[in-house]
Amino acid sequence: MGVFDRAARLARGDQQETYPYQCMSCGADLPVQYHTCPECGSYDVRATKWIDD
């Protein structure tokens, strides 16, 4: 998440912290983009805004 994205979210009044990345293997929510998931070791870490719900 970029600084401007976070600033815009806080300016709108969104107080809930969301995690911008998610491991597709174990579902762990991550605050930064890792090359490998620290929970399960998977290489499939994606930005949550690109994941279809």
mmCIF entry with sequence, helices, sheets and N, C-alpha, C, O atoms, coordinates in Angstrom:
data_MODEL
# 
_entry.id   MODEL 
# 
_entity.id                         1 
_entity.type                       polymer 
_entity.pdbx_number_of_molecules   1 
# 
_entity_poly.entity_id                      1 
_entity_poly.type                           'polypeptide(L)' 
_entity_poly.nstd_linkage                   no 
_entity_poly.nstd_monomer                   no 
_entity_poly.pdbx_seq_one_letter_code       MGVFDRAARLARGDQQETYPYQCMSCGADLPVQYHTCPECGSYDVRATKWIDD 
_entity_poly.pdbx_seq_one_letter_code_can   MGVFDRAARLARGDQQETYPYQCMSCGADLPVQYHTCPECGSYDVRATKWIDD 
_entity_poly.pdbx_strand_id                 A 
# 
loop_
_entity_poly_seq.entity_id 
_entity_poly_seq.num 
_entity_poly_seq.mon_id 
_entity_poly_seq.hetero 
1 1  MET n 
1 2  GLY n 
1 3  VAL n 
1 4  PHE n 
1 5  ASP n 
1 6  ARG n 
1 7  ALA n 
1 8  ALA n 
1 9  ARG n 
1 10 LEU n 
1 11 ALA n 
1 12 ARG n 
1 13 GLY n 
1 14 ASP n 
1 15 GLN n 
1 16 GLN n 
1 17 GLU n 
1 18 THR n 
1 19 TYR n 
1 20 PRO n 
1 21 TYR n 
1 22 GLN n 
1 23 CYS n 
1 24 MET n 
1 25 SER n 
1 26 CYS n 
1 27 GLY n 
1 28 ALA n 
1 29 ASP n 
1 30 LEU n 
1 31 PRO n 
1 32 VAL n 
1 33 GLN n 
1 34 TYR n 
1 35 HIS n 
1 36 THR n 
1 37 CYS n 
1 38 PRO n 
1 39 GLU n 
1 40 CYS n 
1 41 GLY n 
1 42 SER n 
1 43 TYR n 
1 44 ASP n 
1 45 VAL n 
1 46 ARG n 
1 47 ALA n 
1 48 THR n 
1 49 LYS n 
1 50 TRP n 
1 51 ILE n 
1 52 ASP n 
1 53 ASP n 
# 
_struct_asym.id          A 
_struct_asym.entity_id   1 
# 
loop_
_struct_conf.conf_type_id 
_struct_conf.id 
_struct_conf.pdbx_PDB_helix_id 
_struct_conf.beg_label_comp_id 
_struct_conf.beg_label_asym_id 
_struct_conf.beg_label_seq_id 
_struct_conf.pdbx_beg_PDB_ins_code 
_struct_conf.end_label_comp_id 
_struct_conf.end_label_asym_id 
_struct_conf.end_label_seq_id 
_struct_conf.pdbx_end_PDB_ins_code 
_struct_conf.beg_auth_comp_id 
_struct_conf.beg_auth_asym_id 
_struct_conf.beg_auth_seq_id 
_struct_conf.end_auth_comp_id 
_struct_conf.end_auth_asym_id 
_struct_conf.end_auth_seq_id 
_struct_conf.pdbx_PDB_helix_class 
_struct_conf.details 
_struct_conf.pdbx_PDB_helix_length 
HELX_P HELX_P1 AA1 VAL A 3  ? ALA A 11 ? VAL A 3  ALA A 11 1 ? 9 
HELX_P HELX_P2 AA2 THR A 48 ? TRP A 50 ? THR A 48 TRP A 50 5 ? 3 
# 
_struct_conf_type.id          HELX_P 
_struct_conf_type.criteria    ? 
_struct_conf_type.reference   ? 
# 
_struct_sheet.id               AA1 
_struct_sheet.type             ? 
_struct_sheet.number_strands   3 
_struct_sheet.details          ? 
# 
loop_
_struct_sheet_order.sheet_id 
_struct_sheet_order.range_id_1 
_struct_sheet_order.range_id_2 
_struct_sheet_order.offset 
_struct_sheet_order.sense 
AA1 1 2 ? anti-parallel 
AA1 2 3 ? anti-parallel 
# 
loop_
_struct_sheet_range.sheet_id 
_struct_sheet_range.id 
_struct_sheet_range.beg_label_comp_id 
_struct_sheet_range.beg_label_asym_id 
_struct_sheet_range.beg_label_seq_id 
_struct_sheet_range.pdbx_beg_PDB_ins_code 
_struct_sheet_range.end_label_comp_id 
_struct_sheet_range.end_label_asym_id 
_struct_sheet_range.end_label_seq_id 
_struct_sheet_range.pdbx_end_PDB_ins_code 
_struct_sheet_range.beg_auth_comp_id 
_struct_sheet_range.beg_auth_asym_id 
_struct_sheet_range.beg_auth_seq_id 
_struct_sheet_range.end_auth_comp_id 
_struct_sheet_range.end_auth_asym_id 
_struct_sheet_range.end_auth_seq_id 
AA1 1 ASP A 29 ? LEU A 30 ? ASP A 29 LEU A 30 
AA1 2 TYR A 21 ? CYS A 23 ? TYR A 21 CYS A 23 
AA1 3 VAL A 45 ? ALA A 47 ? VAL A 45 ALA A 47 
# 
loop_
_atom_site.group_PDB 
_atom_site.id 
_atom_site.type_symbol 
_atom_site.label_atom_id 
_atom_site.label_alt_id 
_atom_site.label_comp_id 
_atom_site.label_asym_id 
_atom_site.label_entity_id 
_atom_site.label_seq_id 
_atom_site.pdbx_PDB_ins_code 
_atom_site.Cartn_x 
_atom_site.Cartn_y 
_atom_site.Cartn_z 
_atom_site.occupancy 
_atom_site.B_iso_or_equiv 
_atom_site.pdbx_formal_charge 
_atom_site.auth_seq_id 
_atom_site.auth_comp_id 
_atom_site.auth_asym_id 
_atom_site.auth_atom_id 
_atom_site.pdbx_PDB_model_num 
ATOM 1   N N  . MET A 1 1  ? 0.852   -1.164  0.000  1.00 0.00 ? 1  MET A N  1 
ATOM 2   C CA . MET A 1 1  ? 0.000   0.000   0.000  1.00 0.00 ? 1  MET A CA 1 
ATOM 3   C C  . MET A 1 1  ? 0.896   1.224   0.000  1.00 0.00 ? 1  MET A C  1 
ATOM 4   O O  . MET A 1 1  ? 1.867   1.311   0.752  1.00 0.00 ? 1  MET A O  1 
ATOM 5   N N  . GLY A 1 2  ? 0.548   2.161   -0.857 1.00 0.00 ? 2  GLY A N  1 
ATOM 6   C CA . GLY A 1 2  ? 1.322   3.372   -0.933 1.00 0.00 ? 2  GLY A CA 1 
ATOM 7   C C  . GLY A 1 2  ? 0.921   4.378   0.133  1.00 0.00 ? 2  GLY A C  1 
ATOM 8   O O  . GLY A 1 2  ? -0.140  4.269   0.747  1.00 0.00 ? 2  GLY A O  1 
ATOM 9   N N  . VAL A 1 3  ? 1.772   5.336   0.334  1.00 0.00 ? 3  VAL A N  1 
ATOM 10  C CA . VAL A 1 3  ? 1.522   6.385   1.321  1.00 0.00 ? 3  VAL A CA 1 
ATOM 11  C C  . VAL A 1 3  ? 0.272   7.173   0.946  1.00 0.00 ? 3  VAL A C  1 
ATOM 12  O O  . VAL A 1 3  ? -0.531  7.514   1.814  1.00 0.00 ? 3  VAL A O  1 
ATOM 13  N N  . PHE A 1 4  ? 0.105   7.463   -0.338 1.00 0.00 ? 4  PHE A N  1 
ATOM 14  C CA . PHE A 1 4  ? -1.054  8.238   -0.778 1.00 0.00 ? 4  PHE A CA 1 
ATOM 15  C C  . PHE A 1 4  ? -2.348  7.447   -0.633 1.00 0.00 ? 4  PHE A C  1 
ATOM 16  O O  . PHE A 1 4  ? -3.386  8.014   -0.292 1.00 0.00 ? 4  PHE A O  1 
ATOM 17  N N  . ASP A 1 5  ? -2.294  6.131   -0.892 1.00 0.00 ? 5  ASP A N  1 
ATOM 18  C CA . ASP A 1 5  ? -3.486  5.295   -0.701 1.00 0.00 ? 5  ASP A CA 1 
ATOM 19  C C  . ASP A 1 5  ? -3.930  5.316   0.755  1.00 0.00 ? 5  ASP A C  1 
ATOM 20  O O  . ASP A 1 5  ? -5.118  5.458   1.045  1.00 0.00 ? 5  ASP A O  1 
ATOM 21  N N  . ARG A 1 6  ? -2.988  5.177   1.656  1.00 0.00 ? 6  ARG A N  1 
ATOM 22  C CA . ARG A 1 6  ? -3.314  5.173   3.085  1.00 0.00 ? 6  ARG A CA 1 
ATOM 23  C C  . ARG A 1 6  ? -3.823  6.545   3.530  1.00 0.00 ? 6  ARG A C  1 
ATOM 24  O O  . ARG A 1 6  ? -4.779  6.633   4.300  1.00 0.00 ? 6  ARG A O  1 
ATOM 25  N N  . ALA A 1 7  ? -3.187  7.613   3.046  1.00 0.00 ? 7  ALA A N  1 
ATOM 26  C CA . ALA A 1 7  ? -3.624  8.964   3.409  1.00 0.00 ? 7  ALA A CA 1 
ATOM 27  C C  . ALA A 1 7  ? -5.043  9.230   2.908  1.00 0.00 ? 7  ALA A C  1 
ATOM 28  O O  . ALA A 1 7  ? -5.849  9.832   3.617  1.00 0.00 ? 7  ALA A O  1 
ATOM 29  N N  . ALA A 1 8  ? -5.346  8.786   1.701  1.00 0.00 ? 8  ALA A N  1 
ATOM 30  C CA . ALA A 1 8  ? -6.693  8.983   1.155  1.00 0.00 ? 8  ALA A CA 1 
ATOM 31  C C  . ALA A 1 8  ? -7.718  8.207   1.966  1.00 0.00 ? 8  ALA A C  1 
ATOM 32  O O  . ALA A 1 8  ? -8.811  8.711   2.226  1.00 0.00 ? 8  ALA A O  1 
ATOM 33  N N  . ARG A 1 9  ? -7.381  6.993   2.365  1.00 0.00 ? 9  ARG A N  1 
ATOM 34  C CA . ARG A 1 9  ? -8.301  6.185   3.165  1.00 0.00 ? 9  ARG A CA 1 
ATOM 35  C C  . ARG A 1 9  ? -8.550  6.831   4.520  1.00 0.00 ? 9  ARG A C  1 
ATOM 36  O O  . ARG A 1 9  ? -9.688  6.864   4.987  1.00 0.00 ? 9  ARG A O  1 
ATOM 37  N N  . LEU A 1 10 ? -7.516  7.339   5.151  1.00 0.00 ? 10 LEU A N  1 
ATOM 38  C CA . LEU A 1 10 ? -7.669  7.987   6.451  1.00 0.00 ? 10 LEU A CA 1 
ATOM 39  C C  . LEU A 1 10 ? -8.426  9.307   6.321  1.00 0.00 ? 10 LEU A C  1 
ATOM 40  O O  . LEU A 1 10 ? -9.175  9.678   7.225  1.00 0.00 ? 10 LEU A O  1 
ATOM 41  N N  . ALA A 1 11 ? -8.241  10.022  5.206  1.00 0.00 ? 11 ALA A N  1 
ATOM 42  C CA . ALA A 1 11 ? -8.964  11.275  4.994  1.00 0.00 ? 11 ALA A CA 1 
ATOM 43  C C  . ALA A 1 11 ? -10.464 11.037  4.837  1.00 0.00 ? 11 ALA A C  1 
ATOM 44  O O  . ALA A 1 11 ? -11.271 11.885  5.217  1.00 0.00 ? 11 ALA A O  1 
ATOM 45  N N  . ARG A 1 12 ? -10.838 9.889   4.282  1.00 0.00 ? 12 ARG A N  1 
ATOM 46  C CA . ARG A 1 12 ? -12.255 9.542   4.145  1.00 0.00 ? 12 ARG A CA 1 
ATOM 47  C C  . ARG A 1 12 ? -12.861 9.116   5.477  1.00 0.00 ? 12 ARG A C  1 
ATOM 48  O O  . ARG A 1 12 ? -14.081 9.003   5.599  1.00 0.00 ? 12 ARG A O  1 
ATOM 49  N N  . GLY A 1 13 ? -12.019 8.882   6.468  1.00 0.00 ? 13 GLY A N  1 
ATOM 50  C CA . GLY A 1 13 ? -12.527 8.487   7.778  1.00 0.00 ? 13 GLY A CA 1 
ATOM 51  C C  . GLY A 1 13 ? -12.524 6.996   8.021  1.00 0.00 ? 13 GLY A C  1 
ATOM 52  O O  . GLY A 1 13 ? -13.072 6.531   9.020  1.00 0.00 ? 13 GLY A O  1 
ATOM 53  N N  . ASP A 1 14 ? -11.915 6.233   7.122  1.00 0.00 ? 14 ASP A N  1 
ATOM 54  C CA . ASP A 1 14 ? -11.828 4.791   7.320  1.00 0.00 ? 14 ASP A CA 1 
ATOM 55  C C  . ASP A 1 14 ? -10.803 4.504   8.413  1.00 0.00 ? 14 ASP A C  1 
ATOM 56  O O  . ASP A 1 14 ? -9.612  4.758   8.233  1.00 0.00 ? 14 ASP A O  1 
ATOM 57  N N  . GLN A 1 15 ? -11.254 3.988   9.518  1.00 0.00 ? 15 GLN A N  1 
ATOM 58  C CA . GLN A 1 15 ? -10.358 3.705   10.631 1.00 0.00 ? 15 GLN A CA 1 
ATOM 59  C C  . GLN A 1 15 ? -9.887  2.260   10.647 1.00 0.00 ? 15 GLN A C  1 
ATOM 60  O O  . GLN A 1 15 ? -8.868  1.941   11.260 1.00 0.00 ? 15 GLN A O  1 
ATOM 61  N N  . GLN A 1 16 ? -10.626 1.388   9.976  1.00 0.00 ? 16 GLN A N  1 
ATOM 62  C CA . GLN A 1 16 ? -10.272 -0.025  9.993  1.00 0.00 ? 16 GLN A CA 1 
ATOM 63  C C  . GLN A 1 16 ? -9.042  -0.254  9.117  1.00 0.00 ? 16 GLN A C  1 
ATOM 64  O O  . GLN A 1 16 ? -9.018  0.120   7.945  1.00 0.00 ? 16 GLN A O  1 
ATOM 65  N N  . GLU A 1 17 ? -8.036  -0.869  9.701  1.00 0.00 ? 17 GLU A N  1 
ATOM 66  C CA . GLU A 1 17 ? -6.811  -1.177  8.968  1.00 0.00 ? 17 GLU A CA 1 
ATOM 67  C C  . GLU A 1 17 ? -7.045  -2.419  8.125  1.00 0.00 ? 17 GLU A C  1 
ATOM 68  O O  . GLU A 1 17 ? -7.453  -3.459  8.643  1.00 0.00 ? 17 GLU A O  1 
ATOM 69  N N  . THR A 1 18 ? -6.793  -2.314  6.849  1.00 0.00 ? 18 THR A N  1 
ATOM 70  C CA . THR A 1 18 ? -6.917  -3.472  5.973  1.00 0.00 ? 18 THR A CA 1 
ATOM 71  C C  . THR A 1 18 ? -5.529  -3.880  5.510  1.00 0.00 ? 18 THR A C  1 
ATOM 72  O O  . THR A 1 18 ? -4.615  -3.058  5.437  1.00 0.00 ? 18 THR A O  1 
ATOM 73  N N  . TYR A 1 19 ? -5.387  -5.139  5.202  1.00 0.00 ? 19 TYR A N  1 
ATOM 74  C CA . TYR A 1 19 ? -4.109  -5.644  4.730  1.00 0.00 ? 19 TYR A CA 1 
ATOM 75  C C  . TYR A 1 19 ? -4.163  -5.759  3.216  1.00 0.00 ? 19 TYR A C  1 
ATOM 76  O O  . TYR A 1 19 ? -5.040  -6.433  2.675  1.00 0.00 ? 19 TYR A O  1 
ATOM 77  N N  . PRO A 1 20 ? -3.227  -5.102  2.523  1.00 0.00 ? 20 PRO A N  1 
ATOM 78  C CA . PRO A 1 20 ? -3.303  -5.025  1.073  1.00 0.00 ? 20 PRO A CA 1 
ATOM 79  C C  . PRO A 1 20 ? -2.844  -6.274  0.321  1.00 0.00 ? 20 PRO A C  1 
ATOM 80  O O  . PRO A 1 20 ? -3.000  -6.341  -0.898 1.00 0.00 ? 20 PRO A O  1 
ATOM 81  N N  . TYR A 1 21 ? -2.283  -7.265  1.018  1.00 0.00 ? 21 TYR A N  1 
ATOM 82  C CA . TYR A 1 21 ? -1.804  -8.472  0.352  1.00 0.00 ? 21 TYR A CA 1 
ATOM 83  C C  . TYR A 1 21 ? -2.341  -9.698  1.062  1.00 0.00 ? 21 TYR A C  1 
ATOM 84  O O  . TYR A 1 21 ? -2.609  -9.672  2.263  1.00 0.00 ? 21 TYR A O  1 
ATOM 85  N N  . GLN A 1 22 ? -2.498  -10.792 0.289  1.00 0.00 ? 22 GLN A N  1 
ATOM 86  C CA . GLN A 1 22 ? -3.025  -12.030 0.853  1.00 0.00 ? 22 GLN A CA 1 
ATOM 87  C C  . GLN A 1 22 ? -2.328  -13.215 0.206  1.00 0.00 ? 22 GLN A C  1 
ATOM 88  O O  . GLN A 1 22 ? -2.071  -13.218 -0.998 1.00 0.00 ? 22 GLN A O  1 
ATOM 89  N N  . CYS A 1 23 ? -2.028  -14.218 1.014  1.00 0.00 ? 23 CYS A N  1 
ATOM 90  C CA . CYS A 1 23 ? -1.482  -15.472 0.512  1.00 0.00 ? 23 CYS A CA 1 
ATOM 91  C C  . CYS A 1 23 ? -2.637  -16.293 -0.045 1.00 0.00 ? 23 CYS A C  1 
ATOM 92  O O  . CYS A 1 23 ? -3.638  -16.506 0.638  1.00 0.00 ? 23 CYS A O  1 
ATOM 93  N N  . MET A 1 24 ? -2.497  -16.747 -1.272 1.00 0.00 ? 24 MET A N  1 
ATOM 94  C CA . MET A 1 24 ? -3.560  -17.522 -1.901 1.00 0.00 ? 24 MET A CA 1 
ATOM 95  C C  . MET A 1 24 ? -3.577  -18.966 -1.410 1.00 0.00 ? 24 MET A C  1 
ATOM 96  O O  . MET A 1 24 ? -4.587  -19.652 -1.566 1.00 0.00 ? 24 MET A O  1 
ATOM 97  N N  . SER A 1 25 ? -2.490  -19.439 -0.825 1.00 0.00 ? 25 SER A N  1 
ATOM 98  C CA . SER A 1 25 ? -2.437  -20.823 -0.348 1.00 0.00 ? 25 SER A CA 1 
ATOM 99  C C  . SER A 1 25 ? -3.073  -20.993 1.025  1.00 0.00 ? 25 SER A C  1 
ATOM 100 O O  . SER A 1 25 ? -3.905  -21.879 1.220  1.00 0.00 ? 25 SER A O  1 
ATOM 101 N N  . CYS A 1 26 ? -2.680  -20.138 1.986  1.00 0.00 ? 26 CYS A N  1 
ATOM 102 C CA . CYS A 1 26 ? -3.178  -20.313 3.356  1.00 0.00 ? 26 CYS A CA 1 
ATOM 103 C C  . CYS A 1 26 ? -4.169  -19.231 3.772  1.00 0.00 ? 26 CYS A C  1 
ATOM 104 O O  . CYS A 1 26 ? -4.807  -19.351 4.818  1.00 0.00 ? 26 CYS A O  1 
ATOM 105 N N  . GLY A 1 27 ? -4.309  -18.162 2.960  1.00 0.00 ? 27 GLY A N  1 
ATOM 106 C CA . GLY A 1 27 ? -5.267  -17.107 3.270  1.00 0.00 ? 27 GLY A CA 1 
ATOM 107 C C  . GLY A 1 27 ? -4.773  -16.069 4.260  1.00 0.00 ? 27 GLY A C  1 
ATOM 108 O O  . GLY A 1 27 ? -5.564  -15.255 4.735  1.00 0.00 ? 27 GLY A O  1 
ATOM 109 N N  . ALA A 1 28 ? -3.487  -16.074 4.585  1.00 0.00 ? 28 ALA A N  1 
ATOM 110 C CA . ALA A 1 28 ? -2.942  -15.108 5.542  1.00 0.00 ? 28 ALA A CA 1 
ATOM 111 C C  . ALA A 1 28 ? -3.012  -13.697 4.966  1.00 0.00 ? 28 ALA A C  1 
ATOM 112 O O  . ALA A 1 28 ? -2.667  -13.476 3.805  1.00 0.00 ? 28 ALA A O  1 
ATOM 113 N N  . ASP A 1 29 ? -3.459  -12.745 5.782  1.00 0.00 ? 29 ASP A N  1 
ATOM 114 C CA . ASP A 1 29 ? -3.478  -11.336 5.395  1.00 0.00 ? 29 ASP A CA 1 
ATOM 115 C C  . ASP A 1 29 ? -2.130  -10.727 5.755  1.00 0.00 ? 29 ASP A C  1 
ATOM 116 O O  . ASP A 1 29 ? -1.638  -10.911 6.868  1.00 0.00 ? 29 ASP A O  1 
ATOM 117 N N  . LEU A 1 30 ? -1.532  -10.000 4.813  1.00 0.00 ? 30 LEU A N  1 
ATOM 118 C CA . LEU A 1 30 ? -0.177  -9.492  4.994  1.00 0.00 ? 30 LEU A CA 1 
ATOM 119 C C  . LEU A 1 30 ? -0.137  -7.975  4.798  1.00 0.00 ? 30 LEU A C  1 
ATOM 120 O O  . LEU A 1 30 ? -0.760  -7.459  3.870  1.00 0.00 ? 30 LEU A O  1 
ATOM 121 N N  . PRO A 1 31 ? 0.586   -7.256  5.660  1.00 0.00 ? 31 PRO A N  1 
ATOM 122 C CA . PRO A 1 31 ? 0.656   -5.802  5.556  1.00 0.00 ? 31 PRO A CA 1 
ATOM 123 C C  . PRO A 1 31 ? 1.592   -5.314  4.448  1.00 0.00 ? 31 PRO A C  1 
ATOM 124 O O  . PRO A 1 31 ? 1.459   -4.181  3.986  1.00 0.00 ? 31 PRO A O  1 
ATOM 125 N N  . VAL A 1 32 ? 2.530   -6.152  4.022  1.00 0.00 ? 32 VAL A N  1 
ATOM 126 C CA . VAL A 1 32 ? 3.467   -5.809  2.946  1.00 0.00 ? 32 VAL A CA 1 
ATOM 127 C C  . VAL A 1 32 ? 3.550   -6.978  1.980  1.00 0.00 ? 32 VAL A C  1 
ATOM 128 O O  . VAL A 1 32 ? 3.144   -8.093  2.308  1.00 0.00 ? 32 VAL A O  1 
ATOM 129 N N  . GLN A 1 33 ? 4.078   -6.722  0.781  1.00 0.00 ? 33 GLN A N  1 
ATOM 130 C CA . GLN A 1 33 ? 4.191   -7.785  -0.208 1.00 0.00 ? 33 GLN A CA 1 
ATOM 131 C C  . GLN A 1 33 ? 5.473   -8.567  0.035  1.00 0.00 ? 33 GLN A C  1 
ATOM 132 O O  . GLN A 1 33 ? 6.577   -8.030  -0.061 1.00 0.00 ? 33 GLN A O  1 
ATOM 133 N N  . TYR A 1 34 ? 5.305   -9.832  0.348  1.00 0.00 ? 34 TYR A N  1 
ATOM 134 C CA . TYR A 1 34 ? 6.430   -10.739 0.525  1.00 0.00 ? 34 TYR A CA 1 
ATOM 135 C C  . TYR A 1 34 ? 6.613   -11.554 -0.744 1.00 0.00 ? 34 TYR A C  1 
ATOM 136 O O  . TYR A 1 34 ? 5.657   -11.770 -1.490 1.00 0.00 ? 34 TYR A O  1 
ATOM 137 N N  . HIS A 1 35 ? 7.844   -12.010 -0.993 1.00 0.00 ? 35 HIS A N  1 
ATOM 138 C CA . HIS A 1 35 ? 8.071   -12.928 -2.111 1.00 0.00 ? 35 HIS A CA 1 
ATOM 139 C C  . HIS A 1 35 ? 7.559   -14.312 -1.752 1.00 0.00 ? 35 HIS A C  1 
ATOM 140 O O  . HIS A 1 35 ? 7.055   -15.038 -2.609 1.00 0.00 ? 35 HIS A O  1 
ATOM 141 N N  . THR A 1 36 ? 7.692   -14.673 -0.479 1.00 0.00 ? 36 THR A N  1 
ATOM 142 C CA . THR A 1 36 ? 7.136   -15.932 0.025  1.00 0.00 ? 36 THR A CA 1 
ATOM 143 C C  . THR A 1 36 ? 6.329   -15.629 1.276  1.00 0.00 ? 36 THR A C  1 
ATOM 144 O O  . THR A 1 36 ? 6.685   -14.746 2.056  1.00 0.00 ? 36 THR A O  1 
ATOM 145 N N  . CYS A 1 37 ? 5.249   -16.361 1.462  1.00 0.00 ? 37 CYS A N  1 
ATOM 146 C CA . CYS A 1 37 ? 4.390   -16.165 2.629  1.00 0.00 ? 37 CYS A CA 1 
ATOM 147 C C  . CYS A 1 37 ? 5.144   -16.567 3.895  1.00 0.00 ? 37 CYS A C  1 
ATOM 148 O O  . CYS A 1 37 ? 5.694   -17.667 3.951  1.00 0.00 ? 37 CYS A O  1 
ATOM 149 N N  . PRO A 1 38 ? 5.182   -15.705 4.912  1.00 0.00 ? 38 PRO A N  1 
ATOM 150 C CA . PRO A 1 38 ? 5.870   -16.052 6.158  1.00 0.00 ? 38 PRO A CA 1 
ATOM 151 C C  . PRO A 1 38 ? 5.139   -17.132 6.956  1.00 0.00 ? 38 PRO A C  1 
ATOM 152 O O  . PRO A 1 38 ? 5.730   -17.744 7.845  1.00 0.00 ? 38 PRO A O  1 
ATOM 153 N N  . GLU A 1 39 ? 3.869   -17.373 6.653  1.00 0.00 ? 39 GLU A N  1 
ATOM 154 C CA . GLU A 1 39 ? 3.089   -18.382 7.376  1.00 0.00 ? 39 GLU A CA 1 
ATOM 155 C C  . GLU A 1 39 ? 3.301   -19.784 6.819  1.00 0.00 ? 39 GLU A C  1 
ATOM 156 O O  . GLU A 1 39 ? 3.530   -20.730 7.572  1.00 0.00 ? 39 GLU A O  1 
ATOM 157 N N  . CYS A 1 40 ? 3.224   -19.917 5.470  1.00 0.00 ? 40 CYS A N  1 
ATOM 158 C CA . CYS A 1 40 ? 3.258   -21.261 4.883  1.00 0.00 ? 40 CYS A CA 1 
ATOM 159 C C  . CYS A 1 40 ? 4.386   -21.474 3.882  1.00 0.00 ? 40 CYS A C  1 
ATOM 160 O O  . CYS A 1 40 ? 4.646   -22.613 3.491  1.00 0.00 ? 40 CYS A O  1 
ATOM 161 N N  . GLY A 1 41 ? 5.066   -20.405 3.456  1.00 0.00 ? 41 GLY A N  1 
ATOM 162 C CA . GLY A 1 41 ? 6.172   -20.546 2.516  1.00 0.00 ? 41 GLY A CA 1 
ATOM 163 C C  . GLY A 1 41 ? 5.768   -20.521 1.047  1.00 0.00 ? 41 GLY A C  1 
ATOM 164 O O  . GLY A 1 41 ? 6.615   -20.708 0.174  1.00 0.00 ? 41 GLY A O  1 
ATOM 165 N N  . SER A 1 42 ? 4.501   -20.295 0.765  1.00 0.00 ? 42 SER A N  1 
ATOM 166 C CA . SER A 1 42 ? 4.013   -20.265 -0.613 1.00 0.00 ? 42 SER A CA 1 
ATOM 167 C C  . SER A 1 42 ? 4.544   -19.037 -1.347 1.00 0.00 ? 42 SER A C  1 
ATOM 168 O O  . SER A 1 42 ? 4.814   -18.003 -0.737 1.00 0.00 ? 42 SER A O  1 
ATOM 169 N N  . TYR A 1 43 ? 4.691   -19.167 -2.663 1.00 0.00 ? 43 TYR A N  1 
ATOM 170 C CA . TYR A 1 43 ? 5.126   -18.047 -3.495 1.00 0.00 ? 43 TYR A CA 1 
ATOM 171 C C  . TYR A 1 43 ? 3.945   -17.278 -4.084 1.00 0.00 ? 43 TYR A C  1 
ATOM 172 O O  . TYR A 1 43 ? 4.149   -16.329 -4.841 1.00 0.00 ? 43 TYR A O  1 
ATOM 173 N N  . ASP A 1 44 ? 2.728   -17.667 -3.753 1.00 0.00 ? 44 ASP A N  1 
ATOM 174 C CA . ASP A 1 44 ? 1.530   -17.069 -4.350 1.00 0.00 ? 44 ASP A CA 1 
ATOM 175 C C  . ASP A 1 44 ? 0.934   -16.004 -3.431 1.00 0.00 ? 44 ASP A C  1 
ATOM 176 O O  . ASP A 1 44 ? -0.099  -16.233 -2.801 1.00 0.00 ? 44 ASP A O  1 
ATOM 177 N N  . VAL A 1 45 ? 1.587   -14.831 -3.351 1.00 0.00 ? 45 VAL A N  1 
ATOM 178 C CA . VAL A 1 45 ? 1.115   -13.694 -2.560 1.00 0.00 ? 45 VAL A CA 1 
ATOM 179 C C  . VAL A 1 45 ? 0.632   -12.637 -3.546 1.00 0.00 ? 45 VAL A C  1 
ATOM 180 O O  . VAL A 1 45 ? 1.378   -12.228 -4.436 1.00 0.00 ? 45 VAL A O  1 
ATOM 181 N N  . ARG A 1 46 ? -0.615  -12.196 -3.389 1.00 0.00 ? 46 ARG A N  1 
ATOM 182 C CA . ARG A 1 46 ? -1.218  -11.260 -4.342 1.00 0.00 ? 46 ARG A CA 1 
ATOM 183 C C  . ARG A 1 46 ? -1.806  -10.043 -3.640 1.00 0.00 ? 46 ARG A C  1 
ATOM 184 O O  . ARG A 1 46 ? -2.114  -10.083 -2.449 1.00 0.00 ? 46 ARG A O  1 
ATOM 185 N N  . ALA A 1 47 ? -1.955  -8.969  -4.392 1.00 0.00 ? 47 ALA A N  1 
ATOM 186 C CA . ALA A 1 47 ? -2.628  -7.768  -3.893 1.00 0.00 ? 47 ALA A CA 1 
ATOM 187 C C  . ALA A 1 47 ? -4.112  -8.066  -3.774 1.00 0.00 ? 47 ALA A C  1 
ATOM 188 O O  . ALA A 1 47 ? -4.709  -8.620  -4.697 1.00 0.00 ? 47 ALA A O  1 
ATOM 189 N N  . THR A 1 48 ? -4.718  -7.702  -2.639 1.00 0.00 ? 48 THR A N  1 
ATOM 190 C CA . THR A 1 48 ? -6.131  -8.016  -2.419 1.00 0.00 ? 48 THR A CA 1 
ATOM 191 C C  . THR A 1 48 ? -7.045  -7.271  -3.383 1.00 0.00 ? 48 THR A C  1 
ATOM 192 O O  . THR A 1 48 ? -8.149  -7.740  -3.658 1.00 0.00 ? 48 THR A O  1 
ATOM 193 N N  . LYS A 1 49 ? -6.617  -6.124  -3.904 1.00 0.00 ? 49 LYS A N  1 
ATOM 194 C CA . LYS A 1 49 ? -7.483  -5.398  -4.836 1.00 0.00 ? 49 LYS A CA 1 
ATOM 195 C C  . LYS A 1 49 ? -7.597  -6.112  -6.179 1.00 0.00 ? 49 LYS A C  1 
ATOM 196 O O  . LYS A 1 49 ? -8.477  -5.775  -6.971 1.00 0.00 ? 49 LYS A O  1 
ATOM 197 N N  . TRP A 1 50 ? -6.735  -7.085  -6.458 1.00 0.00 ? 50 TRP A N  1 
ATOM 198 C CA . TRP A 1 50 ? -6.798  -7.842  -7.706 1.00 0.00 ? 50 TRP A CA 1 
ATOM 199 C C  . TRP A 1 50 ? -7.420  -9.216  -7.528 1.00 0.00 ? 50 TRP A C  1 
ATOM 200 O O  . TRP A 1 50 ? -7.536  -9.967  -8.496 1.00 0.00 ? 50 TRP A O  1 
ATOM 201 N N  . ILE A 1 51 ? -7.823  -9.558  -6.314 1.00 0.00 ? 51 ILE A N  1 
ATOM 202 C CA . ILE A 1 51 ? -8.430  -10.859 -6.050 1.00 0.00 ? 51 ILE A CA 1 
ATOM 203 C C  . ILE A 1 51 ? -9.938  -10.727 -6.197 1.00 0.00 ? 51 ILE A C  1 
ATOM 204 O O  . ILE A 1 51 ? -10.548 -9.852  -5.583 1.00 0.00 ? 51 ILE A O  1 
ATOM 205 N N  . ASP A 1 52 ? -10.542 -11.586 -7.004 1.00 0.00 ? 52 ASP A N  1 
ATOM 206 C CA . ASP A 1 52 ? -11.998 -11.583 -7.156 1.00 0.00 ? 52 ASP A CA 1 
ATOM 207 C C  . ASP A 1 52 ? -12.626 -12.166 -5.912 1.00 0.00 ? 52 ASP A C  1 
ATOM 208 O O  . ASP A 1 52 ? -12.232 -13.236 -5.447 1.00 0.00 ? 52 ASP A O  1 
ATOM 209 N N  . ASP A 1 53 ? -13.612 -11.456 -5.371 1.00 0.00 ? 53 ASP A N  1 
ATOM 210 C CA . ASP A 1 53 ? -14.308 -11.948 -4.181 1.00 0.00 ? 53 ASP A CA 1 
ATOM 211 C C  . ASP A 1 53 ? -15.468 -12.825 -4.556 1.00 0.00 ? 53 ASP A C  1 
ATOM 212 O O  . ASP A 1 53 ? -16.170 -13.328 -3.680 1.00 0.00 ? 53 ASP A O  1 
# 
